Amino acid sequence: MQRRWLDQLSENALCALPWLFEFWAHPDHQLPPKPSDWRTWLILGGRGSGKTRAGAEWVRRKVEGATPLAKGQCGRIALVAETADQARDVMVLGESGLLACTPPDRRPQFQVSRRRLIWPNGAEAMLFSAKDPESLRGPQFEAAWCDELGKWSRAQAAWDMLQFAVRLGEHPQIVVTTTPRRNRVLFDLLEDPRCAQSHASTYQNAANLAPSFLAEIERRYGGTTLGRQEIEGEVLRELPGGLWQRAMFDAQRVTAAPPLDRIVVAVDPAASAHKRSDACGIIVAGRIAAADAEPARALVIADWSVQGASPQSWAERAVAAYHHHRADRLVAEVNQGGDMVETILRQCDPGLAFRPLHASRGKMIRAEPVAALYEQGRVVHLGALDRLEDEMCSLSRDRSQALRARSGAARSPDRVDALVWAITELLLTPSGAPRVRGL
């Protein structure tokens, strides 16, 4: 079918086909969102996902007209990278840069000394370094392309100056192409209602990448925090002064469970049951078997948490986790549910080894001793526990409330609450005689 379709095209059409990006692009992250009433289009992507090509092609779409000499939508565009060298080497001269993406009859002239591109139709693009925000004072533009904003060292100052500079035309717009990093400007954009967003992992562009490269990065970084950021293109939020930092997890992560002498399932029941309610935190953890002289250590085994479940549903899930992992005890906070929590759990299993927990101190006070155990390397995670780790990194000593989601609604740290109860039960509470076993 493809061969027949290509045979029907004229010679001119075949020559033009490689330059028609709409034909080759990934529609979910490389073509502009519709409707186009956004101020900023944020393209988040893993390494090699095609985000730089998307930025260059968007600039082409803005400056080019129907013919090489015809005017396009924009006549003045700013190209901003972290440094002037990166703007030149990636955005202009790179394999996915503007010169490589533009057909010969429309290709702009690059005036290196003036840091400027001039298209045959008179459109201009000026190159800027985000390390010199003051250079954006004075010039004015109809559009801008910002590359790798996530790693700009002076991101806030450069971004603020750019907002004042992009002020011409009926609807000035900015495209940002970046691998996500923890960056205040990036976090603000994610919560801006006038910011359209696209997302792509490295694997979505696998057809244009070496199979050996994909296999190697998956082997080395699959399931790690760095892999989630650099391969999957995820924004991993972490608060300054947080109780937990992601480095704690990667440094103490294992792929196979060591022998354990005790396993518990800890439950932080949800107060209500609808899809937007807080989750019911259900965490499985075990105490690592060790010699008497060694400090006790714990392994976080699994996250069975569930959202929007009825009391009967979360109780059944908690009991299922208890039996699946052959736990010694199930513990649950009963401050909100009282006797109802134990009653509904025993309806699922009358012989359940259960202990109710009463919280007499605030969440942060209870969490700090457990965070200290992580700092000492005494708590290990089995594999990647992404949602739990995200929630842990959203807690700060300065505020106990989880980071607000994009909807603006605050979430209770239910997974963390269950984790704290589990580690407290294993390492900070006297317990009975151990029995060594594996998972």
N, C-alpha and C positions, 0 to 999 in steps of 0.2 A: 504493500500500500504506500509506504514512504517513497519507494523508488518510482512508482507511477506518478505520485504527486510531484516529485522533483522533476520528472521528465516533462511535465506540463508547463514548467516555468520557463520564461524567456532567459536568454543569456544575461541580460541586464539584471533581472530579478535574482538570478543565481549569484551574481557578483555582489549584489546588495545584501543578500541574506545573512552573511556573517556579521554585519554591522547593525542588524535589527535586533536590539536587545530584548524587546518585548517577546520575540519568538523564542529566545533561549533562556530567559530569566526564570528563576524560581518565583512564581507569582505570590507566594505567601510572605516573602521577606525581601525581595529585590525590586519589586514594583511599588510605586507610591500608593499609599492607602487611599481609598475613596470613602466618603467625600474628601475633598482636598482643602477643607476649611481649617486644617491644623496649622499651628504656628511652627511646631517642631516635630520632625519625624525622627524618632530614636530607633536605630537599627542595632540591636544587641546580637552578637554572634560569637561563636567559638572561633578558634584559630582556623583560617582557611575556609570559613563558611561562605565567603563571597560578599561580605559586607562592603569592602573597599570598592569592588566593581560596581555594586549598587550605588554607592555615593558618586562615583565618576559618571555613571550613566544618567543619574539624576541631573547632574550639572549639564551634561549634553542635552538632555530634554529641555532644560531651561534656556540654554543659550542658542541652540540651533533653530533655524527656520525651515521652511519647506524646501528651499534651495540653499546652496552654500552661501550666497550673499544676502539671503532674506533674513530679516530681523527675527529674533526669537522672543520668548516671554521676558527674558532678563538681559540687561546689558552690562550689569556690574555685579560681580560675585566675589565673596571673600572665601579663601581656602585657608583653614587654620589647623595646624598640627602642633604637637608639643614643642617642636623645634623647627627652625627654618630648614634644616637639612632633611628632616622627615617630611615636611611639606613638599619639598622638591623631589626626594627620592621615592616616596610612596604615592603621593597624590598626583604628581605630574609625570614622573619618569618610570614609575613602577609598572610591573607586568599587568596590573589591573588599573593603572593610572589613566589620566585623561588622554595622553598622547597615544597610548596603545589601544585605547577603546574607540578612537575617533577615526572615521574613514579619511583617506588622504586628501580628498577635495574639501574637507571641512576642518582639517587638523589645525589647531591654533599654533601660532609662533610663540616659542618660549624665550622671553627676554630675561636671561639668567640674572644679569647685573641689576635689573630693575625688579626682579621677583614678580614677573607679570606675564600672563598669557593673553595673546590678542588673537581672536578668531577672525576668519575672512569677512564676516558680517559686521565687524567692529566691536563685538562683545569683549569685555575684559574680565579677567580674574586676577586678583592680587593675593600673594602668599604672605601668611603671617605666622609668627611663633607665639604660642600661648605663654611662653616664658617672658614675653614682653607685652603685657596687656596694654600699656600706654600707646603702643604703635597703632592700636585700633581707634584712638581718638583722632577725629578729623575726617577720615574716609567715610563714605556712606555707600550702602549697597542695597540691592533688591533681594539678595539671597546669600546664603553661606553654607559651606560644607565643612564640618568639623570632624577630624579623624582622631580616633583613640582618645576621646575626651576623658575616659576613665583613668588614664595615667598622667594627665596634665598636672604638673607640680603646683601651678598657680591657677587651678581650675576656676575658682570662684571669681577672682579678679578678671581673668580673661573672658569668662562667660558674661559677666556684667557689662564689660566694655563692648562686647559683640552685640548685646541686645540694643544698645544705643546706636550702633553703626548700621544695623540691618533695618532701615527705615524708609526705603524708597519703594515706589510702585503701589498698586492697589492692595496687594496681599503678600508682603515679604515673608519668606519662609527660611528655615534652617534645617539641614539634615545632619544628624550626628551618627557616625559609624564607629562602634567601639566594642572591644571585648570588655565585659563588665568588671569593674574594680570597685572597692569600697571608696566612694567618692560622694561628698555632700551634694554637689551639683547633679550628679546622676540620680541620687535618691530623690531630689526635688523634682526632677523631670518625670520620674516614674509616678509622681503624685499629681502632676499638672494635668488638668482636664483638657488642655489644648495641645497636649503632646500625644501624637499617634505613635504606636509602638509596633515593631516587628522583631521577631526572634528566630534564630537559627542555630543549630548545633553544627559542629564540624562535619558530622556524618551526613548532613543534608547535601553537602557538596562533594560527597565521596567520589562521584564520577570523574571529578577533576583533580583528585589527590592520589598520591601513590598508595597502593594497598599496604605496602610494608610500613609506611608512616602511620596509617590508621591502626594497624595491628600493634605497633610499638607504643603509641600513646595510650591505647586501651590497656595494654599490659602494664605499663608503668603508672598510669594516672587514673585508670578507671575506678570509680567509687571513692576517689579522694576529694577533698575540698578543692585542691588545685584543678582536678579534672572537671569538677562541676563548673568551675569558673571559666577555664580556658578551653574546654572541649564542648560542654553543654551550653556555655554562654549564659549561665545563671548569675543573677545578682545575689550575692551572699552578704546580707547585712550583718554588721557587727558594731556594737556600741562602744565608744570610748569608755573606759572604766567598767566594762562589762564583767560580770562574774565569771563568764567563760569566754575563751578565745578559741578560734577554730584550730589553731596550732596544737592545742591540748589534745584534741581528738585524733588528729593524724599521727601525732607522736606516740599515741598509746592505742592504736587500732590493731586488731588481730583478725586473721581470716579463718582461724580455727580455734575452738574453745579449749582452754586448758582444763584439767580435772577440777571439779567443783565440789565443795563439801556442803553447800546449802544453796537452795534456789527459792526465791520469793516472787510473787506477782503482787505489784502494788497498784491500787486503783484510786483515782481521784474522780469521784462521780460527777457527772454533769448535772446542773441544776434544772435544766429543761431539755426538751426533746423536739427540736425542729432543725432544719438544715442549716440555719444561721446561728444556732446556739453554740456555746462552748463545747469543746470535745470532752469526752470521758477519757481521761488519761489512764492507760493500762500499760505498765512497763514490767518486763521480766528481767531480773538480774540475779546473779549468783555470786557466792563468795569463793574466791580461788583458793584451792587447797594449798597450804604452805606449811613449812616447819614452824615449830613454836617460836623460834627466835625472830622470825621474819614478820614484818608488819602485815596485817591483813589487807587484802586487795579484793576488789570487786570487778565483775564482768557484766556490762550491760548487754543483755542477750538479744532482746527483741522489743519492738514497739507495736503493741496490739491496739493502740488507741483508736477510738471510733467517734465520728461526729454525727450529731442529729439522731442518735439512737434512743429508743425508749428505755426506761429502767430495765425492763425484761431483756431487751436486746443486749445492752452493754453488760448486764450481769451474766448472760449466757456466754458472751465473748470472753469475759474475764475468767470464768470457770473453764472454758475451753483452753485458754492459755495455761491455766493452772495444771490441767491434765496433760496437755501436749508437752509441756516442759518438765513434767513430773516434779512440780514444785513442792516444797516442804510446807509452805504457808501462803495464804493470800491475806494481804493487809489492805484496809481501805479507810479513807478519811470519812468520818460520819458526822462532821459538824453540821452539814446542811440536811442530810437525809435521816440522821438519827438511827433508830432501830430499824427503819425501813430498809436501809442498805444491807444489813445482815440478813433480814427476813427474805429479801428477794434473792440474795446470793444462795441462801440455804434452800430456797425453792428449787434452784437449779441443781444443787448437790447437798443433801442433808448432812453428809459426812465431811464436809469441807473443813480443813484446818484454817480457821479464820480468826483474825485479831482486829478489832476496831481501833482506829487511831483518832485522837482528839487534838486538833491544832490549837494550842494555847498562845502561839506566837505568830507574827506575820510571816508571809511567804518568804520575803528576803532574808529575814533572820534565820528561818529554817534552812534556807538554801546555802547560806554562807559556809557553814561547816562542810557541806558536801562539795562546794566549789574548791575549798581548801584541799580536800582529798584529791581532786583532779590536779591541782597545782603540784602536789607531792608525787604524782604519777601512780596513785593507788586505785584509780578507776580506769578500766579499759573498755573500749567499745568493740563489739563483734560485728565486723563489716561496717557498711555505711548506714547510719540511722538519720537520714537527711532531715526529716521534719522535726524530729526531736532536737537535733543539733542546731537547726535554724532557730527554734524557739529558745534554746539555751543561750544562744548568742544575742538574743534580743533583750536579755535582762541586764540591767545596769544597777550598780550600787546607788546611782543617783535617782533612778525611777524603777519601780517594780512592775510597771505596766508594760506589756509586750508592745513592740513597735506597731504603729497603726498600719493596718492594711490599706490598700489603695482606696477602698471604699470609705475609709475614715473610721471604720468601726474598730474599737479596741478588743483584743482577744485576751482571755485569761490564759496564763501559761500552764495549761492542764497537764501536758506531757511532762513538763519540768516538775510540777508538783508531785506527780506519781513517781518520777525518777528520784526525787529527794526522799520520799517515803521509803522507796526500795533500798537506797544506799544507807539511809539511816538505820533501817531494820537490820541490814547485813553487817555494817561496820561500826555503828555508833550505839547499838543496843545489845545488851547481853543476850545470848541465845543458848539453845540447848546443844547437846553433843553433836558433832558433825558426822556425816556419813559421806565418804568420798565416792564420786561417780562422775561420769562424763555426760555430755548431752546426747 
